[in-house]
C-alpha cells in the first residue's frame, strides 16, 4: 500500500494533535500554578504547546521529548527564555542537532548554581 501525500499529511496532523494533547495534560498536572501565573491554564495550554513546538523547531529541536523539555523551560525560566544570551548561544549553535542542544541546556541548568546569565 502506498500513501498519497495528502494521506501522509493527515496522519502527521493526527500524530501532532495527539502529542499536543498529551503534552498539555502533562503540563497541567505538573505545572498548574505556573500555567495559571502565565495566563496559560485551561484551553490555552494546547495553544502554548503548539507555539512552543513552533519556537523549538526554529532551533532544530524536533523530537517530542525535547519539545516537551522546551515547553518546560519556557514555563520555568520564562516564556522568552530562548532570547536570553546564555540560552540563545546554545540553541543557535551550528552543526548541532536539537537533541544535543537540549542536552546542553539541561547540563547548563543542572550544573550551574547561580542564575544563568
Phi and psi restraints in degrees (range 20) as a CNS / XPLOR table:
assign (resid 1 and name C) (resid 2 and name N)
       (resid 2 and name CA) (resid 2 and name C) 1.0 -118.6 20.0 2
assign (resid 2 and name N) (resid 2 and name CA)
       (resid 2 and name C) (resid 3 and name N) 1.0 131.0 20.0 2
assign (resid 2 and name C) (resid 3 and name N)
       (resid 3 and name CA) (resid 3 and name C) 1.0 -91.0 20.0 2
assign (resid 3 and name N) (resid 3 and name CA)
       (resid 3 and name C) (resid 4 and name N) 1.0 140.0 20.0 2
assign (resid 3 and name C) (resid 4 and name N)
       (resid 4 and name CA) (resid 4 and name C) 1.0 -75.9 20.0 2
assign (resid 4 and name N) (resid 4 and name CA)
       (resid 4 and name C) (resid 5 and name N) 1.0 158.1 20.0 2
assign (resid 4 and name C) (resid 5 and name N)
       (resid 5 and name CA) (resid 5 and name C) 1.0 -54.9 20.0 2
assign (resid 5 and name N) (resid 5 and name CA)
       (resid 5 and name C) (resid 6 and name N) 1.0 -38.3 20.0 2
assign (resid 5 and name C) (resid 6 and name N)
       (resid 6 and name CA) (resid 6 and name C) 1.0 -67.4 20.0 2
assign (resid 6 and name N) (resid 6 and name CA)
       (resid 6 and name C) (resid 7 and name N) 1.0 -31.8 20.0 2
assign (resid 6 and name C) (resid 7 and name N)
       (resid 7 and name CA) (resid 7 and name C) 1.0 -70.6 20.0 2
assign (resid 7 and name N) (resid 7 and name CA)
       (resid 7 and name C) (resid 8 and name N) 1.0 -39.1 20.0 2
assign (resid 7 and name C) (resid 8 and name N)
       (resid 8 and name CA) (resid 8 and name C) 1.0 -63.1 20.0 2
assign (resid 8 and name N) (resid 8 and name CA)
       (resid 8 and name C) (resid 9 and name N) 1.0 -41.3 20.0 2
assign (resid 8 and name C) (resid 9 and name N)
       (resid 9 and name CA) (resid 9 and name C) 1.0 -62.3 20.0 2
assign (resid 9 and name N) (resid 9 and name CA)
       (resid 9 and name C) (resid 10 and name N) 1.0 -40.7 20.0 2
assign (resid 9 and name C) (resid 10 and name N)
       (resid 10 and name CA) (resid 10 and name C) 1.0 -63.4 20.0 2
assign (resid 10 and name N) (resid 10 and name CA)
       (resid 10 and name C) (resid 11 and name N) 1.0 -43.0 20.0 2
assign (resid 10 and name C) (resid 11 and name N)
       (resid 11 and name CA) (resid 11 and name C) 1.0 -63.7 20.0 2
assign (resid 11 and name N) (resid 11 and name CA)
       (resid 11 and name C) (resid 12 and name N) 1.0 -45.0 20.0 2
assign (resid 11 and name C) (resid 12 and name N)
       (resid 12 and name CA) (resid 12 and name C) 1.0 -63.3 20.0 2
assign (resid 12 and name N) (resid 12 and name CA)
       (resid 12 and name C) (resid 13 and name N) 1.0 -40.6 20.0 2
assign (resid 12 and name C) (resid 13 and name N)
       (resid 13 and name CA) (resid 13 and name C) 1.0 -63.5 20.0 2
assign (resid 13 and name N) (resid 13 and name CA)
       (resid 13 and name C) (resid 14 and name N) 1.0 -41.2 20.0 2
assign (resid 13 and name C) (resid 14 and name N)
       (resid 14 and name CA) (resid 14 and name C) 1.0 -66.1 20.0 2
assign (resid 14 and name N) (resid 14 and name CA)
       (resid 14 and name C) (resid 15 and name N) 1.0 -39.1 20.0 2
assign (resid 14 and name C) (resid 15 and name N)
       (resid 15 and name CA) (resid 15 and name C) 1.0 -65.3 20.0 2
assign (resid 15 and name N) (resid 15 and name CA)
       (resid 15 and name C) (resid 16 and name N) 1.0 -42.4 20.0 2
assign (resid 15 and name C) (resid 16 and name N)
       (resid 16 and name CA) (resid 16 and name C) 1.0 -64.9 20.0 2
assign (resid 16 and name N) (resid 16 and name CA)
       (resid 16 and name C) (resid 17 and name N) 1.0 -41.7 20.0 2
assign (resid 16 and name C) (resid 17 and name N)
       (resid 17 and name CA) (resid 17 and name C) 1.0 -58.7 20.0 2
assign (resid 17 and name N) (resid 17 and name CA)
       (resid 17 and name C) (resid 18 and name N) 1.0 -42.9 20.0 2
assign (resid 17 and name C) (resid 18 and name N)
       (resid 18 and name CA) (resid 18 and name C) 1.0 -64.9 20.0 2
assign (resid 18 and name N) (resid 18 and name CA)
       (resid 18 and name C) (resid 19 and name N) 1.0 -40.7 20.0 2
assign (resid 18 and name C) (resid 19 and name N)
       (resid 19 and name CA) (resid 19 and name C) 1.0 -62.0 20.0 2
assign (resid 19 and name N) (resid 19 and name CA)
       (resid 19 and name C) (resid 20 and name N) 1.0 -46.6 20.0 2
assign (resid 19 and name C) (resid 20 and name N)
       (resid 20 and name CA) (resid 20 and name C) 1.0 -61.2 20.0 2
assign (resid 20 and name N) (resid 20 and name CA)
       (resid 20 and name C) (resid 21 and name N) 1.0 -45.5 20.0 2
assign (resid 20 and name C) (resid 21 and name N)
       (resid 21 and name CA) (resid 21 and name C) 1.0 -62.4 20.0 2
assign (resid 21 and name N) (resid 21 and name CA)
       (resid 21 and name C) (resid 22 and name N) 1.0 -46.8 20.0 2
assign (resid 21 and name C) (resid 22 and name N)
       (resid 22 and name CA) (resid 22 and name C) 1.0 -64.6 20.0 2
assign (resid 22 and name N) (resid 22 and name CA)
       (resid 22 and name C) (resid 23 and name N) 1.0 -41.0 20.0 2
assign (resid 22 and name C) (resid 23 and name N)
       (resid 23 and name CA) (resid 23 and name C) 1.0 -67.9 20.0 2
assign (resid 23 and name N) (resid 23 and name CA)
       (resid 23 and name C) (resid 24 and name N) 1.0 -41.3 20.0 2
assign (resid 23 and name C) (resid 24 and name N)
       (resid 24 and name CA) (resid 24 and name C) 1.0 -60.8 20.0 2
assign (resid 24 and name N) (resid 24 and name CA)
       (resid 24 and name C) (resid 25 and name N) 1.0 -42.2 20.0 2
assign (resid 24 and name C) (resid 25 and name N)
       (resid 25 and name CA) (resid 25 and name C) 1.0 -63.9 20.0 2
assign (resid 25 and name N) (resid 25 and name CA)
       (resid 25 and name C) (resid 26 and name N) 1.0 -43.2 20.0 2
assign (resid 25 and name C) (resid 26 and name N)
       (resid 26 and name CA) (resid 26 and name C) 1.0 -61.3 20.0 2
assign (resid 26 and name N) (resid 26 and name CA)
       (resid 26 and name C) (resid 27 and name N) 1.0 -45.1 20.0 2
assign (resid 26 and name C) (resid 27 and name N)
       (resid 27 and name CA) (resid 27 and name C) 1.0 -63.2 20.0 2
assign (resid 27 and name N) (resid 27 and name CA)
       (resid 27 and name C) (resid 28 and name N) 1.0 -40.3 20.0 2
assign (resid 27 and name C) (resid 28 and name N)
       (resid 28 and name CA) (resid 28 and name C) 1.0 -64.6 20.0 2
assign (resid 28 and name N) (resid 28 and name CA)
       (resid 28 and name C) (resid 29 and name N) 1.0 -35.9 20.0 2
assign (resid 28 and name C) (resid 29 and name N)
       (resid 29 and name CA) (resid 29 and name C) 1.0 -70.6 20.0 2
assign (resid 29 and name N) (resid 29 and name CA)
       (resid 29 and name C) (resid 30 and name N) 1.0 -44.3 20.0 2
assign (resid 29 and name C) (resid 30 and name N)
       (resid 30 and name CA) (resid 30 and name C) 1.0 -87.3 20.0 2
assign (resid 30 and name N) (resid 30 and name CA)
       (resid 30 and name C) (resid 31 and name N) 1.0 -31.2 20.0 2
assign (resid 30 and name C) (resid 31 and name N)
       (resid 31 and name CA) (resid 31 and name C) 1.0 -130.6 20.0 2
assign (resid 31 and name N) (resid 31 and name CA)
       (resid 31 and name C) (resid 32 and name N) 1.0 33.3 20.0 2
assign (resid 31 and name C) (resid 32 and name N)
       (resid 32 and name CA) (resid 32 and name C) 1.0 -52.0 20.0 2
assign (resid 32 and name N) (resid 32 and name CA)
       (resid 32 and name C) (resid 33 and name N) 1.0 -46.9 20.0 2
assign (resid 32 and name C) (resid 33 and name N)
       (resid 33 and name CA) (resid 33 and name C) 1.0 -62.3 20.0 2
assign (resid 33 and name N) (resid 33 and name CA)
       (resid 33 and name C) (resid 34 and name N) 1.0 -37.7 20.0 2
assign (resid 33 and name C) (resid 34 and name N)
       (resid 34 and name CA) (resid 34 and name C) 1.0 -70.0 20.0 2
assign (resid 34 and name N) (resid 34 and name CA)
       (resid 34 and name C) (resid 35 and name N) 1.0 -40.8 20.0 2
assign (resid 34 and name C) (resid 35 and name N)
       (resid 35 and name CA) (resid 35 and name C) 1.0 -59.9 20.0 2
assign (resid 35 and name N) (resid 35 and name CA)
       (resid 35 and name C) (resid 36 and name N) 1.0 -44.0 20.0 2
assign (resid 35 and name C) (resid 36 and name N)
       (resid 36 and name CA) (resid 36 and name C) 1.0 -61.3 20.0 2
assign (resid 36 and name N) (resid 36 and name CA)
       (resid 36 and name C) (resid 37 and name N) 1.0 -45.1 20.0 2
assign (resid 36 and name C) (resid 37 and name N)
       (resid 37 and name CA) (resid 37 and name C) 1.0 -62.0 20.0 2
assign (resid 37 and name N) (resid 37 and name CA)
       (resid 37 and name C) (resid 38 and name N) 1.0 -33.2 20.0 2
assign (resid 37 and name C) (resid 38 and name N)
       (resid 38 and name CA) (resid 38 and name C) 1.0 -90.0 20.0 2
assign (resid 38 and name N) (resid 38 and name CA)
       (resid 38 and name C) (resid 39 and name N) 1.0 1.2 20.0 2
assign (resid 38 and name C) (resid 39 and name N)
       (resid 39 and name CA) (resid 39 and name C) 1.0 71.4 20.0 2
assign (resid 39 and name N) (resid 39 and name CA)
       (resid 39 and name C) (resid 40 and name N) 1.0 30.4 20.0 2
assign (resid 39 and name C) (resid 40 and name N)
       (resid 40 and name CA) (resid 40 and name C) 1.0 -117.2 20.0 2
assign (resid 40 and name N) (resid 40 and name CA)
       (resid 40 and name C) (resid 41 and name N) 1.0 17.8 20.0 2
assign (resid 40 and name C) (resid 41 and name N)
       (resid 41 and name CA) (resid 41 and name C) 1.0 -78.3 20.0 2
assign (resid 41 and name N) (resid 41 and name CA)
       (resid 41 and name C) (resid 42 and name N) 1.0 166.9 20.0 2
assign (resid 41 and name C) (resid 42 and name N)
       (resid 42 and name CA) (resid 42 and name C) 1.0 64.8 20.0 2
assign (resid 42 and name N) (resid 42 and name CA)
       (resid 42 and name C) (resid 43 and name N) 1.0 -133.3 20.0 2
assign (resid 42 and name C) (resid 43 and name N)
       (resid 43 and name CA) (resid 43 and name C) 1.0 -64.0 20.0 2
assign (resid 43 and name N) (resid 43 and name CA)
       (resid 43 and name C) (resid 44 and name N) 1.0 -20.0 20.0 2
assign (resid 43 and name C) (resid 44 and name N)
       (resid 44 and name CA) (resid 44 and name C) 1.0 -76.6 20.0 2
assign (resid 44 and name N) (resid 44 and name CA)
       (resid 44 and name C) (resid 45 and name N) 1.0 -15.3 20.0 2
assign (resid 44 and name C) (resid 45 and name N)
       (resid 45 and name CA) (resid 45 and name C) 1.0 -64.9 20.0 2
assign (resid 45 and name N) (resid 45 and name CA)
       (resid 45 and name C) (resid 46 and name N) 1.0 -41.8 20.0 2
assign (resid 45 and name C) (resid 46 and name N)
       (resid 46 and name CA) (resid 46 and name C) 1.0 -63.8 20.0 2
assign (resid 46 and name N) (resid 46 and name CA)
       (resid 46 and name C) (resid 47 and name N) 1.0 -39.0 20.0 2
assign (resid 46 and name C) (resid 47 and name N)
       (resid 47 and name CA) (resid 47 and name C) 1.0 -62.8 20.0 2
assign (resid 47 and name N) (resid 47 and name CA)
       (resid 47 and name C) (resid 48 and name N) 1.0 -39.5 20.0 2
assign (resid 47 and name C) (resid 48 and name N)
       (resid 48 and name CA) (resid 48 and name C) 1.0 -60.4 20.0 2
assign (resid 48 and name N) (resid 48 and name CA)
       (resid 48 and name C) (resid 49 and name N) 1.0 -43.5 20.0 2
assign (resid 48 and name C) (resid 49 and name N)
       (resid 49 and name CA) (resid 49 and name C) 1.0 -64.1 20.0 2
assign (resid 49 and name N) (resid 49 and name CA)
       (resid 49 and name C) (resid 50 and name N) 1.0 -43.9 20.0 2
assign (resid 49 and name C) (resid 50 and name N)
       (resid 50 and name CA) (resid 50 and name C) 1.0 -62.4 20.0 2
assign (resid 50 and name N) (resid 50 and name CA)
       (resid 50 and name C) (resid 51 and name N) 1.0 -44.6 20.0 2
assign (resid 50 and name C) (resid 51 and name N)
       (resid 51 and name CA) (resid 51 and name C) 1.0 -62.7 20.0 2
assign (resid 51 and name N) (resid 51 and name CA)
       (resid 51 and name C) (resid 52 and name N) 1.0 -42.6 20.0 2
assign (resid 51 and name C) (resid 52 and name N)
       (resid 52 and name CA) (resid 52 and name C) 1.0 -64.0 20.0 2
assign (resid 52 and name N) (resid 52 and name CA)
       (resid 52 and name C) (resid 53 and name N) 1.0 -40.7 20.0 2
assign (resid 52 and name C) (resid 53 and name N)
       (resid 53 and name CA) (resid 53 and name C) 1.0 -62.4 20.0 2
assign (resid 53 and name N) (resid 53 and name CA)
       (resid 53 and name C) (resid 54 and name N) 1.0 -41.3 20.0 2
assign (resid 53 and name C) (resid 54 and name N)
       (resid 54 and name CA) (resid 54 and name C) 1.0 -62.5 20.0 2
assign (resid 54 and name N) (resid 54 and name CA)
       (resid 54 and name C) (resid 55 and name N) 1.0 -43.6 20.0 2
assign (resid 54 and name C) (resid 55 and name N)
       (resid 55 and name CA) (resid 55 and name C) 1.0 -63.3 20.0 2
assign (resid 55 and name N) (resid 55 and name CA)
       (resid 55 and name C) (resid 56 and name N) 1.0 -43.9 20.0 2
assign (resid 55 and name C) (resid 56 and name N)
       (resid 56 and name CA) (resid 56 and name C) 1.0 -61.7 20.0 2
assign (resid 56 and name N) (resid 56 and name CA)
       (resid 56 and name C) (resid 57 and name N) 1.0 -40.6 20.0 2
assign (resid 56 and name C) (resid 57 and name N)
       (resid 57 and name CA) (resid 57 and name C) 1.0 -63.1 20.0 2
assign (resid 57 and name N) (resid 57 and name CA)
       (resid 57 and name C) (resid 58 and name N) 1.0 -27.7 20.0 2
assign (resid 57 and name C) (resid 58 and name N)
       (resid 58 and name CA) (resid 58 and name C) 1.0 -60.5 20.0 2
assign (resid 58 and name N) (resid 58 and name CA)
       (resid 58 and name C) (resid 59 and name N) 1.0 -25.2 20.0 2
assign (resid 58 and name C) (resid 59 and name N)
       (resid 59 and name CA) (resid 59 and name C) 1.0 -103.1 20.0 2
assign (resid 59 and name N) (resid 59 and name CA)
       (resid 59 and name C) (resid 60 and name N) 1.0 15.3 20.0 2
assign (resid 59 and name C) (resid 60 and name N)
       (resid 60 and name CA) (resid 60 and name C) 1.0 64.2 20.0 2
assign (resid 60 and name N) (resid 60 and name CA)
       (resid 60 and name C) (resid 61 and name N) 1.0 25.4 20.0 2
assign (resid 60 and name C) (resid 61 and name N)
       (resid 61 and name CA) (resid 61 and name C) 1.0 -88.3 20.0 2
assign (resid 61 and name N) (resid 61 and name CA)
       (resid 61 and name C) (resid 62 and name N) 1.0 107.9 20.0 2
assign (resid 61 and name C) (resid 62 and name N)
       (resid 62 and name CA) (resid 62 and name C) 1.0 -120.1 20.0 2
assign (resid 62 and name N) (resid 62 and name CA)
       (resid 62 and name C) (resid 63 and name N) 1.0 -26.2 20.0 2
assign (resid 62 and name C) (resid 63 and name N)
       (resid 63 and name CA) (resid 63 and name C) 1.0 -85.3 20.0 2
assign (resid 63 and name N) (resid 63 and name CA)
       (resid 63 and name C) (resid 64 and name N) 1.0 156.8 20.0 2
assign (resid 63 and name C) (resid 64 and name N)
       (resid 64 and name CA) (resid 64 and name C) 1.0 -61.1 20.0 2
assign (resid 64 and name N) (resid 64 and name CA)
       (resid 64 and name C) (resid 65 and name N) 1.0 -43.0 20.0 2
assign (resid 64 and name C) (resid 65 and name N)
       (resid 65 and name CA) (resid 65 and name C) 1.0 -62.3 20.0 2
assign (resid 65 and name N) (resid 65 and name CA)
       (resid 65 and name C) (resid 66 and name N) 1.0 -39.4 20.0 2
assign (resid 65 and name C) (resid 66 and name N)
       (resid 66 and name CA) (resid 66 and name C) 1.0 -72.5 20.0 2
assign (resid 66 and name N) (resid 66 and name CA)
       (resid 66 and name C) (resid 67 and name N) 1.0 -35.3 20.0 2
assign (resid 66 and name C) (resid 67 and name N)
       (resid 67 and name CA) (resid 67 and name C) 1.0 -66.1 20.0 2
assign (resid 67 and name N) (resid 67 and name CA)
       (resid 67 and name C) (resid 68 and name N) 1.0 -38.4 20.0 2
assign (resid 67 and name C) (resid 68 and name N)
       (resid 68 and name CA) (resid 68 and name C) 1.0 -60.5 20.0 2
assign (resid 68 and name N) (resid 68 and name CA)
       (resid 68 and name C) (resid 69 and name N) 1.0 -44.4 20.0 2
assign (resid 68 and name C) (resid 69 and name N)
       (resid 69 and name CA) (resid 69 and name C) 1.0 -63.4 20.0 2
assign (resid 69 and name N) (resid 69 and name CA)
       (resid 69 and name C) (resid 70 and name N) 1.0 -38.6 20.0 2
assign (resid 69 and name C) (resid 70 and name N)
       (resid 70 and name CA) (resid 70 and name C) 1.0 -60.5 20.0 2
assign (resid 70 and name N) (resid 70 and name CA)
       (resid 70 and name C) (resid 71 and name N) 1.0 -43.4 20.0 2
assign (resid 70 and name C) (resid 71 and name N)
       (resid 71 and name CA) (resid 71 and name C) 1.0 -58.6 20.0 2
assign (resid 71 and name N) (resid 71 and name CA)
       (resid 71 and name C) (resid 72 and name N) 1.0 -46.0 20.0 2
assign (resid 71 and name C) (resid 72 and name N)
       (resid 72 and name CA) (resid 72 and name C) 1.0 -63.2 20.0 2
assign (resid 72 and name N) (resid 72 and name CA)
       (resid 72 and name C) (resid 73 and name N) 1.0 -40.8 20.0 2
assign (resid 72 and name C) (resid 73 and name N)
       (resid 73 and name CA) (resid 73 and name C) 1.0 -60.4 20.0 2
assign (resid 73 and name N) (resid 73 and name CA)
       (resid 73 and name C) (resid 74 and name N) 1.0 -41.9 20.0 2
assign (resid 73 and name C) (resid 74 and name N)
       (resid 74 and name CA) (resid 74 and name C) 1.0 -61.8 20.0 2
assign (resid 74 and name N) (resid 74 and name CA)
       (resid 74 and name C) (resid 75 and name N) 1.0 -40.6 20.0 2
assign (resid 74 and name C) (resid 75 and name N)
       (resid 75 and name CA) (resid 75 and name C) 1.0 -70.7 20.0 2
assign (resid 75 and name N) (resid 75 and name CA)
       (resid 75 and name C) (resid 76 and name N) 1.0 -40.9 20.0 2
assign (resid 75 and name C) (resid 76 and name N)
       (resid 76 and name CA) (resid 76 and name C) 1.0 -85.0 20.0 2
assign (resid 76 and name N) (resid 76 and name CA)
       (resid 76 and name C) (resid 77 and name N) 1.0 -32.4 20.0 2
assign (resid 76 and name C) (resid 77 and name N)
       (resid 77 and name CA) (resid 77 and name C) 1.0 -106.5 20.0 2
assign (resid 77 and name N) (resid 77 and name CA)
       (resid 77 and name C) (resid 78 and name N) 1.0 -11.8 20.0 2
assign (resid 77 and name C) (resid 78 and name N)
       (resid 78 and name CA) (resid 78 and name C) 1.0 122.8 20.0 2
assign (resid 78 and name N) (resid 78 and name CA)
       (resid 78 and name C) (resid 79 and name N) 1.0 143.4 20.0 2
assign (resid 78 and name C) (resid 79 and name N)
       (resid 79 and name CA) (resid 79 and name C) 1.0 -60.4 20.0 2
assign (resid 79 and name N) (resid 79 and name CA)
       (resid 79 and name C) (resid 80 and name N) 1.0 -23.7 20.0 2
assign (resid 79 and name C) (resid 80 and name N)
       (resid 80 and name CA) (resid 80 and name C) 1.0 -113.3 20.0 2
assign (resid 80 and name N) (resid 80 and name CA)
       (resid 80 and name C) (resid 81 and name N) 1.0 32.0 20.0 2
assign (resid 80 and name C) (resid 81 and name N)
       (resid 81 and name CA) (resid 81 and name C) 1.0 -55.9 20.0 2
assign (resid 81 and name N) (resid 81 and name CA)
       (resid 81 and name C) (resid 82 and name N) 1.0 -31.1 20.0 2
assign (resid 81 and name C) (resid 82 and name N)
       (resid 82 and name CA) (resid 82 and name C) 1.0 -69.5 20.0 2
assign (resid 82 and name N) (resid 82 and name CA)
       (resid 82 and name C) (resid 83 and name N) 1.0 -10.2 20.0 2
assign (resid 82 and name C) (resid 83 and name N)
       (resid 83 and name CA) (resid 83 and name C) 1.0 -90.5 20.0 2
assign (resid 83 and name N) (resid 83 and name CA)
       (resid 83 and name C) (resid 84 and name N) 1.0 -11.2 20.0 2
assign (resid 83 and name C) (resid 84 and name N)
       (resid 84 and name CA) (resid 84 and name C) 1.0 -66.5 20.0 2
assign (resid 84 and name N) (resid 84 and name CA)
       (resid 84 and name C) (resid 85 and name N) 1.0 139.0 20.0 2
assign (resid 84 and name C) (resid 85 and name N)
       (resid 85 and name CA) (resid 85 and name C) 1.0 -52.6 20.0 2
assign (resid 85 and name N) (resid 85 and name CA)
       (resid 85 and name C) (resid 86 and name N) 1.0 -43.2 20.0 2
assign (resid 85 and name C) (resid 86 and name N)
       (resid 86 and name CA) (resid 86 and name C) 1.0 -65.2 20.0 2
assign (resid 86 and name N) (resid 86 and name CA)
       (resid 86 and name C) (resid 87 and name N) 1.0 -38.9 20.0 2
assign (resid 86 and name C) (resid 87 and name N)
       (resid 87 and name CA) (resid 87 and name C) 1.0 -76.1 20.0 2
assign (resid 87 and name N) (resid 87 and name CA)
       (resid 87 and name C) (resid 88 and name N) 1.0 -41.1 20.0 2
assign (resid 87 and name C) (resid 88 and name N)
       (resid 88 and name CA) (resid 88 and name C) 1.0 -60.4 20.0 2
assign (resid 88 and name N) (resid 88 and name CA)
       (resid 88 and name C) (resid 89 and name N) 1.0 -40.0 20.0 2
assign (resid 88 and name C) (resid 89 and name N)
       (resid 89 and name CA) (resid 89 and name C) 1.0 -58.8 20.0 2
assign (resid 89 and name N) (resid 89 and name CA)
       (resid 89 and name C) (resid 90 and name N) 1.0 -43.3 20.0 2
assign (resid 89 and name C) (resid 90 and name N)
       (resid 90 and name CA) (resid 90 and name C) 1.0 -70.3 20.0 2
assign (resid 90 and name N) (resid 90 and name CA)
       (resid 90 and name C) (resid 91 and name N) 1.0 -48.4 20.0 2
assign (resid 90 and name C) (resid 91 and name N)
       (resid 91 and name CA) (resid 91 and name C) 1.0 -68.5 20.0 2
assign (resid 91 and name N) (resid 91 and name CA)
       (resid 91 and name C) (resid 92 and name N) 1.0 -23.1 20.0 2
assign (resid 91 and name C) (resid 92 and name N)
       (resid 92 and name CA) (resid 92 and name C) 1.0 -102.6 20.0 2
assign (resid 92 and name N) (resid 92 and name CA)
       (resid 92 and name C) (resid 93 and name N) 1.0 10.9 20.0 2
assign (resid 92 and name C) (resid 93 and name N)
       (resid 93 and name CA) (resid 93 and name C) 1.0 -60.2 20.0 2
assign (resid 93 and name N) (resid 93 and name CA)
       (resid 93 and name C) (resid 94 and name N) 1.0 125.9 20.0 2
assign (resid 93 and name C) (resid 94 and name N)
       (resid 94 and name CA) (resid 94 and name C) 1.0 -74.2 20.0 2
assign (resid 94 and name N) (resid 94 and name CA)
       (resid 94 and name C) (resid 95 and name N) 1.0 153.0 20.0 2
assign (resid 94 and name C) (resid 95 and name N)
       (resid 95 and name CA) (resid 95 and name C) 1.0 60.0 20.0 2
assign (resid 95 and name N) (resid 95 and name CA)
       (resid 95 and name C) (resid 96 and name N) 1.0 28.2 20.0 2
assign (resid 95 and name C) (resid 96 and name N)
       (resid 96 and name CA) (resid 96 and name C) 1.0 -129.1 20.0 2
assign (resid 96 and name N) (resid 96 and name CA)
       (resid 96 and name C) (resid 97 and name N) 1.0 131.3 20.0 2
assign (resid 96 and name C) (resid 97 and name N)
       (resid 97 and name CA) (resid 97 and name C) 1.0 -75.5 20.0 2
assign (resid 97 and name N) (resid 97 and name CA)
       (resid 97 and name C) (resid 98 and name N) 1.0 167.0 20.0 2
assign (resid 97 and name C) (resid 98 and name N)
       (resid 98 and name CA) (resid 98 and name C) 1.0 -61.4 20.0 2
assign (resid 98 and name N) (resid 98 and name CA)
       (resid 98 and name C) (resid 99 and name N) 1.0 -37.9 20.0 2
assign (resid 98 and name C) (resid 99 and name N)
       (resid 99 and name CA) (resid 99 and name C) 1.0 -62.6 20.0 2
assign (resid 99 and name N) (resid 99 and name CA)
       (resid 99 and name C) (resid 100 and name N) 1.0 -42.7 20.0 2
assign (resid 99 and name C) (resid 100 and name N)
       (resid 100 and name CA) (resid 100 and name C) 1.0 -65.0 20.0 2
assign (resid 100 and name N) (resid 100 and name CA)
       (resid 100 and name C) (resid 101 and name N) 1.0 -40.4 20.0 2
assign (resid 100 and name C) (resid 101 and name N)
       (resid 101 and name CA) (resid 101 and name C) 1.0 -60.7 20.0 2
assign (resid 101 and name N) (resid 101 and name CA)
       (resid 101 and name C) (resid 102 and name N) 1.0 -43.5 20.0 2
assign (resid 101 and name C) (resid 102 and name N)
       (resid 102 and name CA) (resid 102 and name C) 1.0 -68.6 20.0 2
assign (resid 102 and name N) (resid 102 and name CA)
       (resid 102 and name C) (resid 103 and name N) 1.0 -34.3 20.0 2
assign (resid 102 and name C) (resid 103 and name N)
       (resid 103 and name CA) (resid 103 and name C) 1.0 -64.6 20.0 2
assign (resid 103 and name N) (resid 103 and name CA)
       (resid 103 and name C) (resid 104 and name N) 1.0 -38.4 20.0 2
assign (resid 103 and name C) (resid 104 and name N)
       (resid 104 and name CA) (resid 104 and name C) 1.0 -64.1 20.0 2
assign (resid 104 and name N) (resid 104 and name CA)
       (resid 104 and name C) (resid 105 and name N) 1.0 -41.6 20.0 2
assign (resid 104 and name C) (resid 105 and name N)
       (resid 105 and name CA) (resid 105 and name C) 1.0 -61.5 20.0 2
assign (resid 105 and name N) (resid 105 and name CA)
       (resid 105 and name C) (resid 106 and name N) 1.0 -45.4 20.0 2
assign (resid 105 and name C) (resid 106 and name N)
       (resid 106 and name CA) (resid 106 and name C) 1.0 -59.8 20.0 2
assign (resid 106 and name N) (resid 106 and name CA)
       (resid 106 and name C) (resid 107 and name N) 1.0 -45.6 20.0 2
assign (resid 106 and name C) (resid 107 and name N)
       (resid 107 and name CA) (resid 107 and name C) 1.0 -63.5 20.0 2
assign (resid 107 and name N) (resid 107 and name CA)
       (resid 107 and name C) (resid 108 and name N) 1.0 -40.9 20.0 2
assign (resid 107 and name C) (resid 108 and name N)
       (resid 108 and name CA) (resid 108 and name C) 1.0 -60.2 20.0 2
assign (resid 108 and name N) (resid 108 and name CA)
       (resid 108 and name C) (resid 109 and name N) 1.0 -45.0 20.0 2
assign (resid 108 and name C) (resid 109 and name N)
       (resid 109 and name CA) (resid 109 and name C) 1.0 -71.6 20.0 2
assign (resid 109 and name N) (resid 109 and name CA)
       (resid 109 and name C) (resid 110 and name N) 1.0 -37.3 20.0 2
assign (resid 109 and name C) (resid 110 and name N)
       (resid 110 and name CA) (resid 110 and name C) 1.0 -70.1 20.0 2
assign (resid 110 and name N) (resid 110 and name CA)
       (resid 110 and name C) (resid 111 and name N) 1.0 -39.6 20.0 2
assign (resid 110 and name C) (resid 111 and name N)
       (resid 111 and name CA) (resid 111 and name C) 1.0 -104.0 20.0 2
assign (resid 111 and name N) (resid 111 and name CA)
       (resid 111 and name C) (resid 112 and name N) 1.0 5.9 20.0 2
assign (resid 111 and name C) (resid 112 and name N)
       (resid 112 and name CA) (resid 112 and name C) 1.0 -108.0 20.0 2
assign (resid 112 and name N) (resid 112 and name CA)
       (resid 112 and name C) (resid 113 and name N) 1.0 117.6 20.0 2
assign (resid 112 and name C) (resid 113 and name N)
       (resid 113 and name CA) (resid 113 and name C) 1.0 -78.6 20.0 2
assign (resid 113 and name N) (resid 113 and name CA)
       (resid 113 and name C) (resid 114 and name N) 1.0 -36.7 20.0 2
assign (resid 113 and name C) (resid 114 and name N)
       (resid 114 and name CA) (resid 114 and name C) 1.0 -84.7 20.0 2
assign (resid 114 and name N) (resid 114 and name CA)
       (resid 114 and name C) (resid 115 and name N) 1.0 167.6 20.0 2
assign (resid 114 and name C) (resid 115 and name N)
       (resid 115 and name CA) (resid 115 and name C) 1.0 -60.2 20.0 2
assign (resid 115 and name N) (resid 115 and name CA)
       (resid 115 and name C) (resid 116 and name N) 1.0 135.9 20.0 2
assign (resid 115 and name C) (resid 116 and name N)
       (resid 116 and name CA) (resid 116 and name C) 1.0 -59.3 20.0 2
assign (resid 116 and name N) (resid 116 and name CA)
       (resid 116 and name C) (resid 117 and name N) 1.0 141.8 20.0 2
